[in-house]
């Protein structure tokens, strides 16, 4: 794809957008770049008329907000992978500028860039996957003979990658299985299965002919321990043309994965027919060699989760339910004073996601967070709320509150969303960044699943700002989809939100009693 066509296409894609809204004096109040979603979100206190342009060498998307001010110094946030950094600053007295800069050698297809105003003063810039068009990176030497830890991912590139017809860009876990994203020609795949007679040492080896490894693919961004896959090993052959070998080391609960080539975009890995993805467990982190004696955990009776094959209907979800009991009092107490920060997401001018029937994220997460705080305080836990009312609060102040309080745990509560045309997407997701954060997320996640019977969309590692900038164990909980036909009526129900608050509080207490 020529750079001239990229440039002209980008301007054409934005041309209609720039005439849509009148400009008014505004102030940039909030912005966030989600590296996993390739998405920039920003809000202002009044509506704005963004102006966008594309610059090359390196590729930069520049979004100017005329008649808009920024009440802070220029911010430079490193991202990693194809995106080098995000810069936000005051370009001149009347213009605030947001810049998404890619690493050298990457370009974007402007026809696939989507910019939309979700509300009058909230904008989303959705980027496609960057394309690598630069010179081949230096050859990476073969790793030393010592093998990686048994539960560690590895990526080893041993050949130059410029001439391969296909490039392996990333591997991600999805709601259906795994997706191996590729660029270039559709890959030809050979599949080999080893150790089928043993549950302990089973492997599936995929060989992608004439395929190279993208420079941004690292062990850290492979979906470790998802769906009972212990780890992934990605290696590059020395042959010409080179091939890439993808090895899945399977755990006990992992099925016999089947492969489906999805056009030129990649390869889909699905469970064998007859196996539900919801029945495949993630592999928990290894327990200590001599685990401590388990401590009693305060519990309260909870409704049994509905079976997967008998999910509640929309009608049943909207019927009144009995008030679920709160977390029961207990004589068990942690051995030290524990400080927990509860962070209701968004607020004020930033309503978060908006779903079916105008259901807003901020109307869900604050009631849940306040109930969680009350339940924890009743059990002797010191709780600090980042906000107790509907007010605007940016990301750094949330981090500062936790750090200044020397908090032991940080729990951020959110509600999820996808396009309104996808009401079939429903379920719970919990995010972490550090290993300690994963343990916290996992305990709370399992309590939410058990209490509500909602779909399990799994634990996910993410670079969310509040997760990677807090020093204590931290998790971000997505309590359901406001755009989901199953989840939306639940989230709109105060009694259901109380049930969710009980589950979150129970999970936090369980973590506290196990670790403090």
C-alpha positions in Angstrom: 0.0 0.0 0.0 1.5 3.3 -1.0 2.0 6.1 1.5 0.4 8.6 -0.8 -2.8 6.5 -0.8 -2.7 6.2 2.9 -2.4 9.9 3.3 -5.1 10.9 0.9 -7.4 8.1 2.1 -7.1 9.3 5.7 -8.1 12.8 4.8 -11.0 11.5 2.8 -12.2 9.3 5.6 -12.3 12.3 8.0 -13.6 14.9 5.6 -17.2 14.4 6.3 -16.6 14.1 10.1 -15.1 17.5 10.4 -18.2 19.3 9.2 -20.5 17.5 11.6 -20.5 19.7 14.7 -20.1 23.4 15.5 -17.1 24.4 17.5 -17.5 25.9 21.0 -15.1 26.9 23.8 -14.2 23.7 25.6 -11.8 22.1 28.0 -10.3 18.6 27.6 -11.3 16.8 30.8 -10.4 13.1 30.3 -8.5 10.9 27.8 -7.4 7.3 27.8 -5.7 5.0 25.3 -6.5 1.3 25.5 -3.6 -0.5 23.9 -5.4 -3.9 23.8 -8.4 -2.4 22.0 -6.3 0.1 19.9 -8.7 2.8 21.0 -8.4 6.4 22.1 -11.3 7.9 24.1 -11.5 11.6 25.2 -14.1 13.9 26.6 -14.5 17.6 26.9 -16.9 19.7 28.9 -18.7 20.9 25.8 -19.0 19.6 22.3 -16.0 20.0 20.0 -15.1 19.7 16.3 -12.0 17.6 16.0 -9.6 18.1 13.2 -7.4 15.1 12.2 -4.4 14.6 10.0 -1.9 11.9 9.2 1.9 12.5 9.2 4.4 10.0 8.1 8.0 8.9 9.0 7.1 8.0 11.7 3.3 7.5 11.3 1.4 9.9 13.6 -2.3 10.5 13.9 -2.8 14.1 15.0 -6.2 15.2 16.5 -6.6 18.9 17.1 -9.4 20.2 19.3 -9.9 23.9 18.4 -11.1 26.3 21.0 -10.1 23.8 23.7 -7.8 24.2 26.6 -5.8 21.7 28.7 -5.4 22.3 32.5 -2.1 20.5 32.8 1.4 20.2 31.2 2.1 18.0 28.2 1.6 14.3 28.9 3.8 11.7 27.2 2.6 8.1 27.8 4.6 5.2 26.4 2.5 2.3 25.1 4.7 -0.4 23.6 4.3 -2.7 20.5 3.4 -0.9 17.3 2.3 2.3 19.2 5.3 4.2 20.5 3.5 6.8 22.7 0.5 9.0 23.2 1.1 12.8 23.6 -1.4 15.3 24.9 -0.6 18.9 25.2 -1.5 22.5 24.4 -0.5 23.2 20.8 -1.3 26.9 21.0 -3.5 29.2 23.0 -6.7 27.9 21.4 -5.9 24.3 20.5 -5.3 21.1 22.4 -3.5 18.4 20.5 -3.6 14.6 20.9 -0.9 12.6 19.0 -0.8 8.8 18.5 2.7 8.0 17.3 3.6 4.6 15.9 7.0 3.1 16.1 9.1 3.5 12.9 8.1 1.1 10.1 4.4 0.9 11.0 1.5 2.5 9.0 -2.3 2.4 9.3 -5.0 1.9 6.7 -7.0 5.2 7.0 -10.1 3.6 5.6 -10.3 1.4 8.7 -10.0 4.3 11.2 -13.3 4.9 12.9 -14.0 8.1 14.7 -17.4 8.5 16.4 -19.0 10.8 18.9 -20.7 8.5 21.5 -22.3 11.6 23.1 -22.0 15.3 22.3 -18.7 15.7 24.2 -17.2 12.2 24.2 -15.2 10.8 21.2 -13.7 7.5 20.4 -10.9 7.0 17.9 -10.8 3.3 16.9 -7.5 2.3 15.1 -7.0 -0.8 12.9 -4.0 -3.0 13.5 -0.9 -1.3 12.3 0.9 -2.7 9.3 4.6 -3.4 9.2 6.2 -1.9 6.0 9.7 -1.0 7.3 13.0 -2.7 6.9 13.4 -6.1 8.6 14.6 -5.7 12.2 17.9 -7.2 13.3 18.1 -11.0 13.5 17.5 -12.2 17.0 20.0 -14.9 18.1 18.8 -18.3 19.2 18.0 -18.5 22.9 20.5 -20.3 25.3 20.0 -24.0 25.7 18.4 -23.6 29.1 14.7 -24.1 28.7 12.2 -21.5 30.0 10.2 -22.3 33.1 7.5 -24.9 32.4 4.6 -22.4 32.7 6.4 -19.5 30.8 5.7 -18.3 27.2 8.6 -17.9 24.8 9.1 -16.3 21.4 12.3 -17.1 19.5 13.1 -15.5 16.1 16.1 -16.9 14.3 15.7 -15.8 10.7 15.3 -12.5 8.8 11.6 -11.7 8.3 11.4 -9.4 5.3 10.6 -11.9 2.6 7.9 -14.1 4.1 4.5 -14.0 2.5 2.8 -14.0 5.9 3.5 -12.4 9.2 2.3 -13.6 12.6 1.3 -10.5 14.5 -0.4 -11.6 17.8 -2.2 -14.3 19.6 -5.2 -13.4 21.7 -7.8 -15.2 23.8 -11.4 -14.5 22.7 -14.8 -15.5 24.0 -14.8 -18.5 21.6 -11.2 -19.7 22.0 -8.0 -18.2 20.5 -7.2 -16.1 17.5 -3.8 -16.1 15.8 -3.7 -12.8 13.8 -1.7 -12.7 10.7 -1.0 -10.2 7.9 -0.3 -10.9 4.3 -1.2 -14.1 2.5 -3.5 -16.7 4.2 -1.2 -19.1 5.9 -0.8 -22.8 5.0 -0.9 -24.8 8.3 0.3 -28.2 9.3 -1.0 -29.6 12.6 0.7 -32.2 14.7 -0.5 -33.6 18.1 1.9 -35.1 20.6 1.4 -37.0 23.8 -2.3 -37.8 23.3 -2.0 -40.8 25.5 -0.9 -38.7 28.4 -2.8 -35.8 30.0 0.4 -34.3 31.5 2.5 -33.7 28.3 0.1 -33.0 25.5 1.1 -30.6 22.8 -0.4 -29.2 19.6 2.1 -27.9 17.1 1.0 -25.6 14.3 3.5 -25.0 11.5 2.7 -21.9 9.4 4.6 -22.1 6.1 6.3 -19.0 4.7 5.6 -17.1 7.8 7.7 -14.7 10.0 7.2 -13.3 13.5 6.3 -9.7 13.8 8.8 -7.7 15.9 6.1 -6.6 18.4 5.2 -10.2 19.4 6.7 -10.9 22.9 6.1 -13.6 25.5 4.4 -11.0 27.7 1.5 -10.5 25.3 0.7 -14.2 24.8 -2.4 -15.5 26.5 -0.7 -17.5 29.2 -2.8 -20.1 31.2 -6.0 -19.3 29.4 -8.5 -22.1 28.6 -6.1 -24.7 30.2 -3.3 -23.9 27.8 -0.2 -23.8 30.1 1.9 -21.7 27.8 2.8 -20.9 24.1 6.2 -21.4 22.4 6.7 -19.4 19.2 9.8 -20.2 17.1 11.2 -19.2 13.7 12.8 -21.8 11.5 16.1 -21.1 9.6 14.7 -22.4 6.4 14.1 -20.3 3.3 11.3 -19.4 3.0 11.1 -19.4 6.8 8.2 -21.1 8.7 6.8 -20.2 12.1 6.0 -22.9 14.6 3.4 -22.3 17.3 3.3 -24.9 20.1 0.5 -25.1 22.6 1.5 -26.9 25.8 -1.8 -28.2 27.1 -3.0 -28.6 30.7 -5.3 -31.3 32.1 -8.5 -29.6 31.3 -7.6 -28.5 27.7 -9.6 -30.0 24.8 -8.2 -31.1 21.4 -8.2 -27.7 19.7 -9.2 -27.5 16.0 -8.0 -24.9 13.6 -10.0 -22.8 11.1 -8.3 -20.4 8.7 -10.2 -17.1 8.8 -9.4 -15.6 5.3 -6.3 -13.5 5.2 -6.7 -12.2 8.8 -5.5 -15.3 10.7 -6.3 -18.6 12.3 -9.1 -19.4 14.8 -8.6 -22.1 17.4 -11.8 -23.6 18.7 -12.6 -26.4 21.1 -13.4 -29.8 19.6 -17.1 -30.1 18.7 -19.3 -30.8 21.6 -17.1 -29.0 24.1 -18.4 -25.7 25.4 -15.8 -22.9 25.8 -17.4 -22.1 29.2 -16.5 -25.5 30.5 -12.8 -25.0 30.0 -11.1 -23.6 33.1 -8.1 -21.2 33.2 -5.0 -22.6 34.9 -4.5 -20.8 38.3 -1.1 -19.6 39.3 1.0 -22.1 41.0 0.3 -22.4 44.7 3.1 -22.2 47.3 4.9 -25.5 48.1 3.5 -25.5 51.6 0.3 -23.6 51.5 -0.9 -22.0 54.6 -3.8 -23.5 56.5 -7.0 -22.1 54.8 -8.7 -19.5 56.8 -12.5 -19.3 57.3 -14.1 -16.9 54.8 -17.2 -15.0 55.7 -20.0 -16.3 53.5 -23.6 -15.6 52.9 -26.2 -17.8 51.3 -26.3 -17.1 47.6 -28.5 -18.4 44.8 -27.2 -21.3 42.9 -25.9 -20.2 39.5 -28.1 -21.3 36.6 -26.7 -24.0 34.4 -25.1 -23.0 31.1 -27.8 -24.7 29.1 -30.6 -22.9 31.0 -29.5 -19.3 31.0 -32.2 -16.9 32.3 -34.4 -15.3 29.7 -34.9 -11.6 29.2 -38.3 -11.9 30.8 -37.1 -13.7 33.9 -34.3 -11.2 34.4 -36.7 -8.3 34.6 -39.0 -9.9 37.2 -38.5 -8.8 40.8 -36.3 -11.0 42.9 -35.9 -11.4 46.7 -33.3 -9.1 48.2 -30.0 -11.1 48.4 -28.5 -11.3 51.8 -25.4 -9.2 52.7 -22.0 -10.6 53.7 -22.4 -12.3 57.0 -20.7 -11.1 60.1 -17.7 -13.2 61.3 -15.4 -13.4 64.3 -12.5 -13.9 61.9 -10.4 -10.8 61.4 -7.2 -10.1 59.4 -4.1 -9.9 61.6 -3.4 -6.3 60.5 -5.3 -3.2 59.6 -6.1 -3.4 55.9 -6.8 -0.4 53.7 -8.9 -1.0 50.5 -9.5 1.6 47.9 -12.8 1.2 46.0 -12.8 3.1 42.7 -16.2 3.6 40.9 -15.2 4.2 37.3 -15.9 7.4 35.3 -18.3 10.0 36.8 -19.4 13.6 36.2 -19.0 14.6 32.6 -17.8 11.1 31.7 -20.8 8.8 31.9 -18.8 5.8 30.8 -20.5 3.3 28.5 -24.1 3.7 27.4 -26.2 0.7 26.5 -29.7 -0.7 25.9 -32.4 1.8 26.7 -29.8 4.5 27.6 -28.5 2.5 30.5 -25.4 4.3 31.7 -22.3 2.9 33.3 -22.0 5.6 36.0 -25.6 4.7 37.2 -24.5 1.1 37.8 -21.0 1.3 39.2 -21.4 3.9 42.0 -24.3 2.1 43.7 -22.4 -1.2 43.6 -19.2 0.5 44.9 -20.9 2.2 47.8 -22.5 -1.1 48.9 -19.1 -2.9 48.6 -17.6 -0.2 50.8 -20.3 -0.5 53.4 -20.0 -4.3 53.5 -16.2 -4.2 54.0 -16.4 -1.5 56.7 -18.9 -3.7 58.6 -16.1 -6.4 58.6 -13.5 -4.1 60.1 -11.8 -3.1 56.8 -10.8 0.5 56.3 -12.2 1.7 53.0 -11.3 4.7 51.0 -13.5 5.7 48.1 -12.0 7.6 45.1 -15.5 9.2 44.9 -18.7 8.9 46.8 -20.8 11.0 44.5 -21.3 11.6 40.7 -18.3 13.9 40.0 -15.6 14.1 37.4 -12.4 12.4 38.4 -9.5 11.7 36.0 -7.2 8.7 36.2 -4.1 10.1 38.0 -6.1 11.4 41.0 -7.5 7.9 41.5 -3.9 6.5 41.6 -2.8 9.4 43.9 -5.6 8.6 46.4 -4.5 5.0 46.6 -0.8 5.8 46.9 -1.2 8.6 49.4 -3.3 6.3 51.6 -0.6 3.5 51.4 -3.5 1.2 50.5 -3.2 -2.5 50.6 -5.6 -3.2 47.7 -7.2 -1.3 44.8 -10.5 -2.4 43.2 -11.9 -0.4 40.3 -15.5 -1.2 39.3 -16.8 -0.7 35.7 -19.5 -1.9 33.3 -18.6 -3.1 29.8 -20.0 -2.3 26.4 -19.8 -3.2 22.7 -21.7 -2.0 19.7 -25.5 -2.1 20.2 -25.7 -4.4 17.2 -24.0 -7.2 19.3 -26.5 -7.9 22.1 -25.2 -11.4 22.2 -22.0 -10.4 23.9 -22.5 -10.7 27.7 -20.5 -11.7 30.7 -18.0 -10.9 33.4 -14.4 -9.9 32.8 -11.7 -9.1 35.4 -8.4 -7.4 34.6 -5.0 -7.3 36.3 -1.5 -6.1 35.5 0.8 -7.5 38.1 1.0 -11.1 39.4 -0.4 -10.0 42.8 -3.2 -8.2 40.9 -4.0 -11.4 39.1 -4.5 -13.3 42.4 -6.8 -10.6 43.7 -8.8 -10.5 40.4 -9.1 -14.3 40.3 -10.6 -14.5 43.8 -13.1 -11.8 43.2 -13.9 -13.1 39.7 -14.8 -16.5 41.0 -17.0 -15.1 43.7 -18.9 -13.0 41.1 -19.4 -16.0 38.8 -20.6 -18.2 41.7 -23.1 -15.6 43.0 -24.6 -14.5 39.7 -24.2 -17.4 37.2 -23.2 -14.9 34.5 -21.2 -15.8 31.5 -17.4 -16.1 32.1 -15.3 -14.0 29.8 -12.3 -14.7 31.9 -9.3 -13.0 33.5 -7.2 -10.7 31.3 -4.0 -8.9 31.7 -4.2 -5.2 30.7 -2.2 -2.0 30.8 -5.1 0.1 32.1 -3.7 3.2 33.7 -5.0 2.6 37.2 -3.6 -1.0 37.2 -0.1 -0.3 36.0 0.4 2.9 38.0 -0.7 1.6 41.4 1.9 -0.2 43.6 -0.5 -2.4 45.5 -2.4 -5.4 44.1 -5.0 -4.0 41.9 -7.9 -5.2 39.7 -10.5 -3.7 37.4 -13.8 -5.5 37.3 -16.3 -5.4 34.4 -19.6 -6.4 36.0 -21.4 -7.0 32.7 -22.3 -5.5 29.4 -24.8 -2.6 29.3 -25.2 -3.5 25.6 -25.9 -7.2 26.3 -29.4 -8.6 26.1 -28.8 -10.8 29.2 -26.7 -8.4 31.2 -28.4 -5.0 30.7 -31.7 -5.9 32.6 -29.6 -7.4 35.4 -27.4 -4.3 35.7 -30.5 -2.0 35.7 -32.0 -4.0 38.6 -31.0 -2.6 42.1 -31.5 -6.0 43.7 -29.1 -7.6 41.2 -26.6 -4.9 41.9 -26.8 -5.7 45.6 -26.1 -9.3 44.8 -23.1 -8.2 42.8 -21.8 -6.0 45.6 -22.1 -8.9 48.0 -20.1 -11.1 45.7 -17.3 -8.5 45.2 -17.1 -7.8 48.9 -16.9 -11.5 49.6 -14.1 -11.9 47.2 -12.1 -9.0 48.7 -12.6 -10.4 52.2 -11.5 -13.9 51.0 -8.3 -12.4 49.6 -7.7 -10.4 52.7 -8.1 -13.4 55.0 -5.8 -15.5 52.8 -3.0 -12.9 52.6 -3.0 -10.6 55.7 
